[in-house]
Amino acid sequence: MNVRLKRAKELMGYAVQLTKDEGLPTMVKRGAGFVRRRFFGKRARYLPGKKVLEAQAAEMVGKTAENCGLPTISILTPLYNTPENYLREFLGSFVNQTAPNGQLCLADASDDAHPEVERVVREYQQKNQRIVYKKVENKGIAANTNAAETLATGEYLALADHDDVLAPHAMYAMGKAVLQLREKGEPDGFLYSDEALFTKDIKKPIVGHFKPDYAPDYLLCCNYICHLAVFKRALYEQLGGERPECDGSQDHDLFLRLIEQTGGAAHLPQVLYYWRVHAGSTSGGTDAKPYVAAAAKKALTDHLSRTGRTGTVEDGLFPSTYRVKWDIEGDPKVSILIPNKDHTDDLEKCLYSIWSKTEWDNFEVIVIENNSTDPATFAYYKDAEKRYEGLKVVTWPEKGFNFSAINNFGRKAAQGEYLLLLNNDVEVRNGDWLTELLRQCAHPGGAAICGAMLYYPDETLQHAGVVTGLGGYAGHSHKYKKAGGSGYLFRAATVQDFSAVTGACLLVRTSVWDEVKGLDEKFAVAFNDVDFCLRVRDKGYRIVWTPYAQLTHYESKSRGGDEKDPVKAARFAAEQQRLYDIHGKADILDDPYYNPSLTRDREDFSESGDLRNLKEGKVTVRWRNA
């Protein structure tokens, strides 16, 4: 079938299904966004506007690295038999920076068959004396990078590959970001930016890599930081530079060691680096360099050892991703809280899956009866308590439905060191689901809350973490995506840092629950889990989600929204407003683990139709600690 015709049919099918599921207005809105991005927003879409770049250059006219007011950044680049066209593009991107605060340090390990590498560099040195060069013996990428560092005079260092391209405002933006951190009194030792992939022309990028703010658990699963990373030269030298024993994953190893010193990192959500995709590059995957995985696992294992944390580092679900199986401290008891009103078939399926599949055996289940009307329900409870050891039923004494109050009541009966909020319409899929949730929390330095991967019965994703700001308040990451995919930048296949996870399956330390006084009972139905997680996050605790704890959630895709019932719609609007009132609308719409260049209209991590922050070259750097 003709590719265009096949694509047209796929889009038409998507449009029809979207209209059926969410209505014509939603389909029209999304369709317009797609057309805008596909046909009108491609060329140079990540670069600042021409006038912005001209203004930056005008600001720096006549200035040098010494008097421009920006910290000097020395870029370390090992050269090795670099194709001349790639080298010229890379050198040209440095020469044409809008600010003069850069220094390019080149260590050339090319063999005798490639004398043109030095010839081209010497040519560009005539254009820019900030390019420094030396010929070195090829001892591997880490050693060659360290050789380049001996040429550096800048307060900061950056890493760049010889076949890539710097954005024209990279040095200006990073220099301004450092100054901004200093003005705010925040650590300025380690910064990183967003990046994009390209094949021939950076004005025609393939895709942008729009990263979250510093996400420590994500970094243990893959090197999401990559380019452009900038850090203090003093720190690099203190650490002894890059380690040759981690060649292939030397940057990931360096970033982990830097984080151990800085305690966090600053993220500048600007595309400052263009990563070339070609046969020998890791930008298209690690198949071109199979030794990368072994080096990454060594880097991660050494990081655990240095930080006194214990666990086993394994391959992840996809190439170039990894999994830390943390050692669980002690034998913590988990109290599973399940609210229930009638629906005994659903509850039985849930309970049976817990007792028949769960490998972690130190748990209790507390079913919280709330206003059942079918006499058979109470007969079922008596029978279930006999069949399932460790099950107890408690009765919430109030009328109506209030998810928060029901779970707060259930907590009073709980004896575990951890509480697990669980819906009655879920079914366990894998035996180590509860063990995996505990792995993320029950170890020194672990998270306070962990959420699970939830699937719809049709094998699409129902929950892979909660992003605040989606749809104006909160939405589920990668919702409706087919099971088995990696998601955006592996974010549906690696342990992730999130601002919130769903209360349909939420593990939390009991001490943390008590510290924040449980769920807010004024959120009777909606946003109680989001509010709870945000309050926990505000206390300085981490919230994570894992793809390795998997359950099926029988919540219907087509159950309809509260907006169809005037009473429910009014309650929903009131709870949404309460979320804004408590946490601030601006903060709700600005999730630190979700990039501002990604859409807020849906859950698929697609590019925003409005890349104004990139076009205007706005420098708004955000620092987070671990």
C-alpha positions in Angstrom: 0.0 0.0 0.0 1.2 3.5 -0.8 2.8 4.9 2.4 0.9 8.2 2.2 -2.4 6.4 1.6 -1.7 4.1 4.6 -0.9 7.0 6.8 -4.0 8.9 5.7 -6.2 5.9 6.6 -4.5 5.6 10.0 -5.1 9.3 10.7 -8.7 9.0 9.5 -9.3 6.0 11.8 -7.7 7.9 14.7 -10.0 10.9 14.0 -13.1 8.7 13.9 -12.2 7.0 17.2 -11.3 10.2 18.9 -14.6 11.8 17.9 -16.4 8.8 19.2 -14.5 8.7 22.5 -14.2 12.4 23.3 -16.4 14.4 20.9 -16.0 16.5 17.8 -14.6 19.6 19.5 -11.7 17.7 20.9 -11.0 16.0 17.6 -11.1 19.4 15.8 -8.7 20.9 18.3 -6.2 18.1 18.2 -6.4 18.0 14.4 -5.7 21.7 14.1 -2.7 21.3 16.3 -1.4 18.4 14.2 -1.7 20.3 11.0 0.0 23.4 12.5 3.0 21.3 13.7 3.1 19.1 10.6 2.9 21.7 7.9 3.7 25.1 9.3 6.0 24.7 12.2 8.9 22.4 11.1 11.7 24.6 9.8 14.1 25.9 12.5 11.3 25.3 15.0 13.7 24.9 18.0 15.9 27.9 17.1 15.4 31.4 18.5 14.0 33.9 16.0 16.5 35.7 13.8 15.9 39.0 15.6 16.6 37.3 19.0 19.9 35.9 17.7 20.8 39.3 16.2 20.0 41.0 19.5 22.3 38.6 21.4 25.1 39.2 19.0 24.6 43.0 19.1 24.8 42.9 22.9 28.2 41.3 22.6 29.7 43.4 19.8 33.3 44.3 20.6 33.4 42.2 23.7 35.7 39.3 24.5 35.5 36.3 26.8 37.2 38.4 29.5 34.8 41.4 29.5 31.5 40.0 28.2 30.1 39.4 31.7 29.5 35.7 31.1 31.4 32.8 32.6 33.8 31.1 30.2 32.7 27.6 29.1 35.4 25.4 27.7 34.0 22.8 25.4 35.8 19.4 25.4 35.8 17.5 22.1 37.9 14.5 21.1 38.5 14.2 17.4 39.0 10.9 15.6 39.0 10.6 11.8 36.2 13.1 11.7 34.6 13.4 8.3 35.5 16.8 6.9 31.9 18.0 6.3 30.9 17.0 9.9 34.0 18.8 11.3 33.3 22.0 9.3 29.7 22.1 10.5 30.8 21.5 14.1 33.6 24.1 14.0 31.3 26.6 12.2 28.7 26.2 14.9 31.3 27.3 17.5 32.7 30.2 15.5 29.2 31.6 14.9 28.1 31.7 18.5 26.3 34.8 19.5 28.5 35.3 22.6 32.3 35.1 22.9 32.4 33.2 26.3 33.2 29.9 24.7 36.5 28.1 24.3 36.8 25.0 22.1 39.4 22.4 23.3 40.2 19.8 20.7 42.2 16.6 21.3 42.9 15.0 18.0 43.6 11.2 18.0 43.1 10.8 14.2 45.3 8.3 12.5 47.9 9.2 9.8 45.4 8.5 7.0 43.3 11.5 8.1 45.7 14.6 8.1 42.8 16.7 6.9 41.4 16.8 10.4 44.3 19.0 11.6 44.3 21.0 8.4 40.6 21.9 8.8 41.1 22.8 12.5 44.1 25.1 11.7 41.9 26.8 9.1 39.2 27.6 11.6 41.8 28.7 14.2 42.6 31.6 11.9 38.9 32.6 12.3 38.7 32.2 16.0 41.6 32.2 18.5 39.3 30.6 21.1 39.9 27.2 19.3 42.8 25.3 20.9 44.1 22.1 19.6 46.6 19.4 20.3 47.5 16.0 18.7 47.2 13.1 21.1 47.6 9.3 21.1 44.3 7.5 20.9 43.7 6.1 24.3 39.9 5.9 24.2 37.2 8.6 24.4 37.5 9.2 28.2 41.3 9.6 28.1 41.0 11.8 25.0 38.4 14.0 26.7 40.7 14.3 29.7 43.5 15.3 27.3 41.2 18.0 25.8 40.5 19.3 29.4 44.2 20.1 29.9 43.8 22.8 27.3 40.8 24.4 29.1 41.0 27.7 30.9 37.2 28.3 31.5 35.5 28.2 34.8 33.1 25.7 33.3 33.4 22.8 31.0 31.0 21.3 28.4 31.1 18.1 26.4 30.5 17.9 22.7 30.9 15.2 20.1 32.9 15.9 16.9 30.1 15.1 14.6 27.4 17.2 16.2 26.4 20.9 16.1 26.0 23.5 18.8 22.9 25.8 18.7 24.1 29.3 17.8 23.0 30.6 21.2 24.4 27.8 23.3 27.2 29.7 25.0 25.1 32.8 25.5 22.1 30.9 27.1 24.3 28.7 29.3 26.3 31.7 30.5 23.1 33.6 31.3 21.7 30.5 33.1 24.8 30.4 35.4 24.3 34.1 36.3 20.6 33.5 36.9 21.4 30.7 39.4 23.9 32.9 41.2 21.3 35.7 41.4 18.8 33.3 43.0 21.4 31.9 45.4 21.1 28.4 43.9 23.9 25.9 43.2 25.6 26.6 39.8 27.9 23.5 39.6 26.0 21.4 37.0 23.5 22.4 34.3 22.0 20.7 31.3 19.8 21.7 28.3 17.4 20.1 25.9 18.6 18.7 22.6 17.4 17.7 19.2 18.3 15.0 16.6 19.0 15.9 13.0 20.5 14.2 9.9 21.7 17.0 7.6 20.4 20.4 8.6 19.6 21.6 12.1 16.9 23.8 10.7 15.1 20.5 9.8 15.4 18.6 13.1 13.9 15.1 13.3 12.7 15.4 16.9 13.4 17.3 20.1 14.5 15.6 23.3 12.5 17.7 25.8 13.7 16.6 29.3 12.4 16.9 32.8 14.1 18.9 35.5 16.6 16.9 37.4 15.1 13.5 38.0 17.4 11.2 40.1 15.5 7.9 39.6 15.2 8.5 35.8 19.0 9.1 35.6 19.6 5.7 37.2 17.7 4.1 34.3 19.3 6.0 31.4 21.5 8.9 30.6 18.6 11.3 29.8 20.9 14.3 30.5 23.2 13.8 27.5 23.7 17.2 25.8 24.4 20.0 26.5 25.9 19.4 29.9 27.9 22.2 31.6 29.7 21.9 34.9 32.5 23.5 36.9 36.0 22.7 35.8 37.1 22.5 39.5 34.6 19.7 40.1 35.8 17.8 37.0 39.4 18.0 38.1 38.4 17.1 41.7 36.8 13.9 40.4 39.8 13.1 38.2 37.9 13.7 34.9 36.3 10.9 33.0 37.1 7.3 33.7 38.5 5.1 30.9 37.1 2.0 32.5 33.6 3.4 31.7 34.3 4.1 28.0 31.1 3.9 26.1 29.1 5.3 29.0 31.7 7.7 30.3 29.4 10.7 30.3 26.7 8.9 32.3 29.4 7.9 34.8 30.6 11.5 35.0 27.1 12.9 35.6 26.5 10.4 38.4 29.8 11.4 40.1 29.0 15.1 39.6 25.6 14.7 41.2 27.2 13.0 44.2 29.0 16.3 44.7 26.4 18.9 43.8 23.3 17.1 45.1 21.3 18.0 42.1 21.3 19.8 38.7 19.9 22.8 36.9 17.9 22.4 33.8 17.6 25.0 31.0 14.6 24.0 28.8 16.2 25.3 25.6 17.5 23.2 22.7 21.2 24.1 22.8 22.6 21.0 21.1 21.9 19.1 17.8 22.8 15.4 17.9 23.6 14.0 14.4 21.9 10.7 13.5 24.1 8.4 11.4 25.3 4.8 11.3 28.0 5.2 13.9 26.3 7.4 16.4 24.6 6.5 19.7 21.9 9.1 18.9 20.0 6.5 17.0 20.5 3.8 19.6 23.3 1.7 21.2 23.4 -1.0 18.5 26.4 0.8 16.9 28.3 0.5 20.2 27.4 -2.7 22.0 29.9 -2.1 24.8 27.8 0.8 26.1 25.5 -1.4 28.2 28.3 -3.0 30.1 30.0 0.3 30.8 26.7 1.8 32.0 26.0 -1.0 34.4 29.5 -0.5 35.8 28.9 3.2 36.2 25.6 2.6 38.0 27.0 -0.2 40.2 30.0 2.0 41.2 27.6 4.9 42.0 25.6 2.7 44.4 28.8 1.6 46.1 30.0 5.1 46.5 26.7 6.3 47.9 26.3 3.4 50.3 23.1 2.1 48.6 22.6 -1.6 47.8 21.0 -3.2 44.9 21.6 -5.1 41.7 21.9 -3.3 38.3 20.3 -5.1 35.4 19.4 -4.5 31.8 16.2 -2.5 31.4 13.2 -3.3 29.1 14.9 -1.6 26.1 18.5 -1.2 24.9 20.3 1.6 26.7 18.0 1.4 29.7 18.7 -0.1 33.1 17.0 -1.3 36.2 18.2 -1.0 39.8 16.7 -3.8 41.9 17.1 -2.2 45.3 17.6 -4.3 48.4 14.6 -3.9 50.7 15.6 -3.0 54.2 14.0 -5.2 56.8 10.7 -7.0 56.3 8.1 -4.2 56.2 4.5 -4.9 56.5 2.1 -3.5 53.9 -1.5 -2.6 54.8 -3.6 -2.7 51.6 -6.7 -0.4 51.8 -9.5 -1.3 49.5 -12.7 0.8 49.6 -15.8 -1.2 48.5 -19.5 -0.7 47.9 -21.2 -3.9 46.6 -19.5 -5.0 43.3 -18.3 -8.2 45.0 -17.4 -9.8 41.6 -14.8 -7.0 41.1 -13.6 -7.3 44.7 -13.2 -11.1 44.5 -11.2 -10.8 41.3 -8.9 -8.3 43.1 -8.5 -10.2 46.3 -8.0 -13.6 44.5 -5.2 -12.0 42.4 -3.5 -10.6 45.5 -3.5 -13.8 47.4 -2.7 -16.1 44.5 0.0 -14.0 42.9 1.7 -11.8 45.4 5.2 -13.0 46.3 5.7 -10.5 49.2 3.9 -12.2 52.1 4.0 -9.6 54.8 0.8 -7.8 54.1 -2.7 -7.4 55.4 -5.8 -6.3 53.4 -8.4 -4.0 54.9 -11.6 -3.7 52.9 -13.4 -0.5 53.8 -17.1 -1.1 53.5 -19.0 2.0 52.5 -22.8 2.0 52.1 -23.4 -1.3 50.3 -27.1 -2.0 49.8 -27.0 -5.6 48.6 -27.4 -8.2 51.5 -25.2 -10.6 49.5 -22.3 -8.2 49.9 -22.1 -8.7 53.7 -22.4 -12.5 53.3 -19.5 -12.3 50.9 -17.4 -10.4 53.4 -17.9 -13.1 56.0 -16.9 -15.8 53.5 -13.9 -13.8 52.2 -12.5 -13.3 55.7 -12.5 -17.1 56.2 -10.8 -17.8 52.8 -8.2 -15.0 52.9 -5.9 -15.0 55.9 -5.0 -11.5 56.9 -8.2 -10.0 55.4 -10.4 -7.8 57.6 -13.5 -5.7 56.8 -14.1 -2.4 58.6 -17.2 -0.3 58.1 -17.0 3.4 57.4 -19.8 4.9 59.5 -20.7 7.9 57.3 -23.1 8.2 54.4 -22.4 9.2 50.8 -19.1 8.8 49.1 -15.9 10.5 50.1 -12.8 8.6 48.9 -10.5 10.6 51.2 -12.5 10.1 54.3 -13.0 6.4 53.6 -9.2 5.8 53.2 -8.4 8.0 56.3 -10.8 5.8 58.2 -9.2 2.6 56.9 -5.7 3.9 57.9 -6.9 3.7 61.6 -7.2 -0.1 61.3 -3.8 -0.4 59.5 -0.8 -1.9 61.3 1.7 -1.8 58.4 4.8 0.4 58.0 3.5 1.1 54.5 0.0 1.8 53.3 -1.2 0.8 49.8 -4.3 2.5 48.4 -5.9 0.1 46.0 -9.1 0.3 43.9 -11.4 -2.7 44.1 -11.5 -2.9 40.3 -7.9 -3.8 39.7 -6.2 -7.2 39.2 -2.6 -8.1 39.9 -0.6 -9.2 36.9 2.9 -10.1 38.1 4.0 -11.8 41.3 6.6 -9.3 42.4 4.3 -6.2 42.0 4.3 -5.5 45.7 8.0 -6.3 46.1 8.8 -3.9 43.3 6.7 -1.1 44.9 8.6 -1.7 48.1 11.9 -1.7 46.3 11.5 1.9 45.3 10.7 3.0 48.9 12.0 0.7 51.5 15.7 1.4 51.3 17.9 4.3 52.4 17.4 7.2 50.0 14.2 5.7 48.7 11.0 7.5 47.6 8.1 8.2 49.9 5.5 7.2 47.4 5.5 4.7 44.5 2.8 4.1 41.8 2.4 1.2 39.4 1.8 0.6 35.8 -1.9 0.1 35.2 -3.4 -1.3 32.0 -6.9 -1.2 30.6 -8.3 -4.7 29.8 -7.6 -4.0 26.1 -3.8 -3.8 26.8 -3.5 0.0 26.5 -2.0 2.1 29.3 -4.3 3.6 31.9 -1.6 5.0 34.2 2.1 5.5 33.9 2.4 8.4 36.3 0.5 11.7 36.7 1.6 14.9 35.1 0.1 18.0 36.6 -1.1 20.6 34.2 -2.4 18.2 31.5 -5.8 19.3 30.5 -5.5 22.2 32.9 -5.2 20.2 36.1 -3.7 16.7 35.9 -3.5 13.7 33.5 -2.0 10.3 33.2 1.3 9.9 31.3 1.0 8.0 28.1 -2.7 7.2 28.6 -4.2 4.9 25.9 -0.8 4.0 24.4 -0.4 0.3 23.5 1.3 -1.9 26.1 4.9 -2.8 25.4 6.1 0.5 24.1 9.0 2.5 25.5 7.1 5.8 25.5 8.7 9.2 25.1 12.4 9.0 25.8 11.8 5.6 27.6 9.5 7.3 30.1 6.9 4.5 29.9 9.5 1.8 30.4 11.8 3.1 33.2 11.4 4.0 36.8 10.4 7.7 36.8 10.2 10.7 39.0 6.7 12.2 39.0 4.8 14.9 40.8 2.0 12.5 41.5 0.6 9.0 40.9 -2.9 7.7 40.9 -4.6 6.6 44.1 -5.9 3.5 42.3 -2.6 1.9 43.3 -0.4 4.1 45.6 2.2 2.8 48.1 3.3 5.3 50.8 5.2 5.1 54.0 2.8 5.2 56.8 4.9 7.8 58.7 4.7 10.1 55.7 1.0 9.6 55.4 0.6 10.6 59.1 3.0 13.5 58.7 0.8 15.2 56.1 -2.4 14.0 57.9 -3.6 11.7 55.1 -5.9 12.6 52.3 -7.7 16.0 52.3 -11.4 15.1 52.9 -12.5 18.3 51.0 -11.4 16.4 47.9 -14.2 13.9 48.1 -13.9 12.4 44.6 -11.4 14.1 42.4 -7.7 15.2 42.8 -7.4 13.8 46.3 -4.4 11.7 45.1 -2.8 14.6 43.3 -3.2 16.9 46.2 -1.8 14.3 48.6 1.2 13.7 46.4 1.9 17.4 46.0 1.8 17.9 49.7 4.2 15.0 50.2 6.5 16.5 47.5 6.3 19.9 49.2 7.7 18.2 52.3 10.9 17.3 50.3 10.0 13.7 49.6 10.3 12.0 46.2 7.4 10.3 44.3 8.2 7.6 41.7 6.5 5.3 39.3 7.7 1.9 38.2 6.8 -0.1 35.1 7.7 -3.3 36.9 4.6 -3.4 39.2 1.8 -4.2 36.8 -2.0 -4.4 37.3 -5.0 -4.4 35.2 -7.5 -1.6 36.0 -11.0 -2.4 34.9 -12.1 1.2 34.9 -14.1 1.7 31.7 -12.5 3.9 29.0 -16.0 5.1 28.0 -17.5 5.6 31.4 -18.0 9.3 30.6 -17.0 12.4 32.4 -18.5 14.2 35.3 -19.4 17.1 33.1 -22.5 15.2 31.9 -24.1 15.5 35.3 -24.6 19.1 36.5 -24.2 18.2 40.2 -21.0 16.2 39.5 -19.7 18.9 37.2 -20.1 21.5 39.8 -18.3 19.3 42.4 -15.5 18.6 39.9 -15.1 22.3 39.2 -15.0 23.1 42.9 -12.3 20.5 43.6 -10.3 21.7 40.6 -10.4 25.2 41.9 -9.4 24.0 45.4 -6.4 22.3 43.8 -5.4 25.7 42.3 -6.1 27.5 45.5 -3.9 25.2 47.6 -1.0 24.7 45.3 -1.2 27.7 43.0 -2.5 27.4 39.4 0.9 28.4 38.0 2.6 25.6 39.9 0.0 23.1 38.8 0.5 24.0 35.2 4.3 23.9 35.6 5.2 20.3 36.5 9.0 20.1 37.0 9.0 16.6 35.6 7.3 17.7 32.4 9.0 19.9 29.9 7.3 23.3 29.0 7.9 22.5 25.2 5.5 19.5 25.5 1.8 19.6 24.9 -0.6 20.3 27.8 -3.6 19.2 25.7 -3.1 15.4 25.9 -1.1 12.7 27.5 1.2 11.6 24.6 4.3 13.8 25.3 4.0 15.3 21.8 5.5 18.7 21.0 3.5 21.7 22.0 1.9 23.7 19.2 3.4 26.8 20.9 7.2 26.8 21.1 7.3 30.5 22.0 9.8 30.0 24.8 12.2 28.5 22.3 11.6 31.1 19.6 12.1 33.9 22.1 15.2 32.3 23.5 14.0 32.7 27.1 16.5 31.7 29.7 14.6 30.4 32.7 16.8 27.8 34.5 15.4 25.5 37.1 17.5 23.8 39.8 16.4 20.7 41.7 18.1 18.6 44.3 17.9 14.8 44.9 
